[in-house]
């Protein structure tokens, strides 16, 4: 009886190890995928912003102001992000906890 119980405990520990490895592997794969996606997206956004800045600059006949307007837009986004900091942190934390549970 004790041997069966010990074997059961050992099997449960092994199962737990396998489940942890599976969660870690999925998390690592997701992080790698999101890193590649983020890098590509950032590169596209940078090129798009140059295009928008030059376009606005051409419309108002001053390229410097075009870049200044685009920079002002991003400054506004940064301020909004700072104001919503707590909500963003809680949202991401809840998603990670839900994924790992």
C-alpha positions as CSV (number, residue, x, y, z in Angstrom):
1,X,0.0,0.0,0.0
2,X,2.8,2.4,0.9
3,X,4.6,1.5,-2.3
4,X,1.6,2.4,-4.3
5,X,1.2,5.7,-2.5
6,X,4.8,6.5,-3.1
7,X,4.6,5.6,-6.7
8,X,1.4,7.8,-7.0
9,X,3.2,10.8,-5.4
10,X,6.2,10.3,-7.7
11,X,4.0,10.1,-10.8
12,X,2.2,13.3,-9.7
13,X,5.5,15.1,-9.2
14,X,6.6,14.0,-12.7
15,X,3.3,15.2,-14.2
16,X,3.7,18.5,-12.5
17,X,7.2,18.9,-13.9
18,X,6.0,18.1,-17.4
19,X,3.1,20.6,-17.1
20,X,5.6,23.3,-15.9
21,X,7.9,22.6,-18.8
22,X,5.0,22.8,-21.2
23,X,3.8,26.1,-19.8
24,X,7.4,27.5,-19.9
25,X,7.9,26.3,-23.5
26,X,4.7,27.8,-24.6
27,X,5.6,31.1,-22.9
28,X,9.0,31.1,-24.4
29,X,7.6,30.5,-27.9
30,X,5.0,33.2,-27.4
31,X,7.7,35.7,-26.3
32,X,9.9,34.8,-29.2
33,X,7.0,35.2,-31.7
34,X,5.9,38.5,-30.1
35,X,9.5,39.8,-30.1
36,X,9.9,39.2,-33.8
37,X,6.5,40.7,-34.5
38,X,7.3,43.7,-32.4
39,X,10.6,44.3,-34.1
40,X,9.0,44.2,-37.6
41,X,6.1,46.4,-36.4
42,X,8.5,49.0,-35.0
43,X,10.5,49.1,-38.2
44,X,7.3,49.6,-40.2
45,X,6.0,52.3,-37.9
46,X,9.3,54.2,-38.1
47,X,9.2,54.2,-41.9
48,X,5.5,55.1,-41.9
49,X,6.3,58.0,-39.5
50,X,9.0,59.3,-41.8
51,X,6.5,59.2,-44.7
52,X,3.8,61.0,-42.7
53,X,6.3,63.7,-41.5
54,X,7.5,64.3,-45.0
55,X,3.9,64.4,-46.3
56,X,2.8,66.9,-43.6
57,X,5.9,68.9,-44.2
58,X,5.2,69.1,-47.9
59,X,1.6,70.2,-47.3
60,X,2.7,73.1,-45.0
61,X,5.9,73.8,-47.0
62,X,8.2,73.2,-44.0
63,X,9.6,69.7,-43.4
64,X,10.8,70.7,-39.9
65,X,7.2,71.4,-38.8
66,X,6.1,68.1,-40.3
67,X,8.5,66.2,-38.1
68,X,7.6,68.5,-35.2
69,X,3.9,67.7,-35.6
70,X,4.6,63.9,-35.7
71,X,6.8,64.2,-32.6
72,X,4.0,66.1,-30.9
73,X,1.5,63.4,-31.7
74,X,3.9,60.8,-30.1
75,X,4.4,63.1,-27.1
76,X,0.6,63.1,-26.6
77,X,0.5,59.3,-26.8
78,X,3.3,59.1,-24.2
79,X,1.3,61.3,-21.8
80,X,-1.9,59.2,-22.3
81,X,0.2,56.1,-21.6
82,X,1.5,57.6,-18.4
83,X,-2.0,58.6,-17.3
84,X,-3.3,55.0,-18.0
85,X,-0.2,53.3,-16.5
86,X,-2.0,51.4,-13.7
87,X,-4.7,50.1,-16.0
88,X,-2.2,48.9,-18.5
89,X,-0.1,47.1,-15.9
90,X,-3.2,45.4,-14.4
91,X,-4.5,44.4,-17.8
92,X,-1.2,42.8,-18.8
93,X,-0.7,41.1,-15.4
94,X,-4.2,39.6,-15.5
95,X,-3.6,38.3,-19.0
96,X,-0.3,36.6,-18.0
97,X,-1.9,35.1,-14.8
98,X,-4.8,33.8,-16.9
99,X,-2.4,32.3,-19.5
100,X,-0.2,30.6,-16.9
101,X,-3.1,29.3,-14.8
